[in-house]
């Protein structure tokens, strides 16, 4: 898989040696969702605690859910800094360029993650709550239901667990600790 880094336009790819033997957390996000401040702040906290131990967090913007990430790629960081969360906020983890996570144009990374983890572990019946918001085709049972769904990927590159948007980002810490202890 390869995705483009939002800041440096560098390619982030599956075969990249920077990511081998690293624990990964990938999440789709928007900057205009009510939980943006909480989720971004908690991602920064996890990054600060565990990046030196091997955690790599990749934030992937997506506009497929209520058009809540309607900024252009070059506007996203400014939106985060001055609008939401605001107050000069800067993500400490990597932000990538905007992609689709569902439908025929879904990024291959999310196709892979959805195939390996077809539903969130904390909410196996999770579906999008408002069908009027579905703007992609085809619609599949394993689709990402909304922004801030999170995927935890083990150091071996195998997807470990998927969490719904309702699962607090900070509560992933236990699984991060578990995987990091197994890796060392």
C-alpha positions as CSV (number, residue, x, y, z in Angstrom):
1,X,0.0,0.0,0.0
2,X,1.2,3.5,-0.5
3,X,-0.3,6.8,0.7
4,X,1.0,10.3,0.5
5,X,2.1,12.2,3.6
6,X,0.2,15.5,3.9
7,X,3.1,17.6,4.9
8,X,6.1,16.4,3.0
9,X,4.3,14.7,0.1
10,X,6.5,11.7,0.9
11,X,5.1,8.3,0.0
12,X,4.3,6.0,3.0
13,X,4.3,2.4,1.7
14,X,3.8,-1.0,3.2
15,X,7.4,-2.0,2.3
16,X,8.9,1.1,3.8
17,X,11.6,0.0,6.3
18,X,10.6,2.8,8.6
19,X,7.5,0.9,9.4
20,X,8.8,-2.7,9.6
21,X,8.5,-4.2,13.1
22,X,6.4,-1.1,14.2
23,X,3.0,-1.2,15.8
24,X,0.6,0.8,13.7
25,X,-2.6,2.6,14.3
26,X,-4.5,3.9,11.4
27,X,-7.7,6.0,11.6
28,X,-9.9,8.0,9.2
29,X,-10.8,11.4,10.4
30,X,-12.4,14.7,9.6
31,X,-11.7,18.1,11.1
32,X,-15.4,19.1,11.3
33,X,-16.8,16.4,13.6
34,X,-17.8,17.1,17.1
35,X,-15.3,14.6,18.6
36,X,-12.4,16.0,16.5
37,X,-10.8,17.8,19.5
38,X,-11.1,14.8,21.8
39,X,-9.8,12.3,19.3
40,X,-6.9,14.4,18.0
41,X,-5.8,15.3,21.5
42,X,-5.9,11.6,22.5
43,X,-3.9,10.6,19.4
44,X,-1.2,13.1,20.3
45,X,-1.1,11.7,23.8
46,X,-0.7,8.1,22.5
47,X,2.0,9.3,20.1
48,X,3.9,11.0,22.9
49,X,3.7,8.0,25.1
50,X,4.5,5.2,22.7
51,X,6.2,6.5,19.5
52,X,9.6,5.9,21.0
53,X,8.6,2.3,21.8
54,X,7.5,1.7,18.2
55,X,4.0,3.0,17.7
56,X,3.3,4.8,14.4
57,X,0.0,6.6,14.1
58,X,-1.3,7.4,10.6
59,X,-4.3,9.8,10.3
60,X,-6.1,9.5,7.0
61,X,-8.6,12.3,6.1
62,X,-11.8,11.2,4.4
63,X,-14.8,13.2,3.2
64,X,-17.2,10.4,2.8
65,X,-19.1,10.9,6.0
66,X,-21.3,14.0,6.1
67,X,-18.7,15.9,4.0
68,X,-17.0,16.6,7.3
69,X,-13.6,16.8,5.8
70,X,-14.3,19.2,2.9
71,X,-10.9,21.0,3.2
72,X,-8.4,20.6,0.5
73,X,-5.3,18.6,1.5
74,X,-3.3,21.8,1.8
75,X,-6.0,23.4,4.1
76,X,-6.4,20.5,6.6
77,X,-3.4,21.4,8.9
78,X,-4.6,25.1,9.0
79,X,-8.1,24.0,9.8
80,X,-6.8,21.8,12.7
81,X,-4.6,24.6,14.0
82,X,-7.1,27.4,13.9
83,X,-10.6,25.9,13.8
84,X,-11.0,22.5,15.4
85,X,-9.3,21.6,17.7
86,X,-7.8,25.1,17.2
87,X,-5.7,27.0,19.7
88,X,-2.6,26.3,17.7
89,X,-3.1,22.5,17.7
90,X,-0.6,20.5,15.7
91,X,-0.8,16.8,15.3
92,X,2.4,15.0,16.4
93,X,1.5,11.9,14.4
94,X,1.6,11.6,10.6
95,X,-1.3,12.9,8.5
96,X,-1.7,11.6,5.1
97,X,-3.6,12.9,2.0
98,X,-7.3,12.5,1.8
99,X,-8.6,9.2,0.5
100,X,-11.9,7.3,0.2
101,X,-12.2,4.5,2.7
102,X,-15.4,2.8,1.2
103,X,-16.8,2.1,-2.3
104,X,-15.2,1.3,-5.6
105,X,-12.6,4.1,-5.2
106,X,-11.6,3.0,-1.7
107,X,-7.9,3.2,-1.0
108,X,-6.2,-0.3,-1.1
109,X,-5.1,0.1,2.6
110,X,-8.7,0.4,3.8
111,X,-9.9,-2.4,1.5
112,X,-7.3,-4.6,3.1
113,X,-8.1,-3.5,6.6
114,X,-11.9,-3.9,6.1
115,X,-11.3,-7.4,4.7
116,X,-9.1,-8.5,7.6
117,X,-11.3,-6.9,10.3
118,X,-14.8,-6.7,8.9
119,X,-16.4,-5.0,11.9
120,X,-15.3,-3.1,15.0
121,X,-14.5,-5.4,17.9
122,X,-16.5,-3.2,20.4
123,X,-19.6,-2.9,18.1
124,X,-20.0,-5.9,15.7
125,X,-23.4,-4.6,14.5
126,X,-22.1,-1.1,13.8
127,X,-23.6,0.4,10.7
128,X,-24.0,3.9,9.4
129,X,-26.9,5.3,11.3
130,X,-28.3,7.5,8.5
131,X,-28.5,5.8,5.1
132,X,-29.0,9.3,3.4
133,X,-25.3,9.9,4.2
134,X,-24.1,7.0,2.1
135,X,-22.4,8.6,-0.9
136,X,-20.4,5.6,-2.2
137,X,-21.1,2.5,-4.1
138,X,-21.0,-0.4,-3.7
139,X,-22.1,-0.5,-0.1
140,X,-20.6,-3.5,1.8
141,X,-21.2,-4.9,5.2
142,X,-17.6,-4.3,6.2
143,X,-17.6,-0.6,5.3
144,X,-16.2,2.0,7.7
145,X,-19.3,3.4,9.4
146,X,-18.1,7.0,10.2
147,X,-15.0,9.1,10.9
148,X,-12.6,8.1,13.7
149,X,-12.9,4.4,13.2
150,X,-9.5,3.0,14.3
151,X,-7.5,0.0,13.2
152,X,-4.6,-1.3,15.3
153,X,-2.0,-3.2,13.3
154,X,0.6,-5.5,14.9
155,X,4.4,-5.2,14.4
156,X,4.1,-8.2,12.1
157,X,1.8,-6.1,9.8
158,X,-1.2,-8.2,10.6
159,X,-4.4,-6.1,11.5
160,X,-5.1,-6.8,15.2
161,X,-8.3,-5.0,16.1
162,X,-10.8,-2.5,14.7
163,X,-12.6,0.0,17.0
164,X,-15.8,1.9,16.3
165,X,-16.0,5.7,16.3
166,X,-17.7,5.4,19.7
167,X,-14.7,3.7,21.3
168,X,-12.6,6.3,23.1
169,X,-9.2,6.7,21.4
170,X,-7.4,6.7,24.7
171,X,-8.9,3.3,25.6
172,X,-6.8,1.7,22.9
173,X,-3.8,2.1,25.2
174,X,-4.3,-1.3,26.8
175,X,-4.1,-3.1,23.4
176,X,-1.1,-0.9,22.4
177,X,0.7,-2.0,25.6
178,X,-0.2,-5.6,25.0
179,X,1.2,-5.6,21.4
180,X,4.3,-3.7,22.3
181,X,5.1,-6.2,25.2
182,X,4.7,-9.1,22.7
183,X,7.0,-7.4,20.2
184,X,9.9,-7.0,22.7
